[in-house]
Amino acid sequence: MYELQVRLLQIPHAYPGGAINGRFDTKVQQAVARFQERYGIRGDETGVYGDNTRHALMLRTK
């Protein structure tokens, strides 16, 4: 989850002020949902960090 949080922080307005603590909490879930909506990610449930979301996030971040 640490890497997910670091990557979400690289997406403008997805995870504002988000903690890097390695936990998949409500704030992380909401950030994943914002990312999915902004980039039109399909194939994973809203807020779920599944394969499609992971791939899309990796393509857009370092």
Secondary structure, DSSP 8 states (H G I E B T S, - for coil): -HHHHHHHHTSTTTSTT---SS---HHHHHHHHHHHHHHT--SS-TT---HHHHHHHHHH--
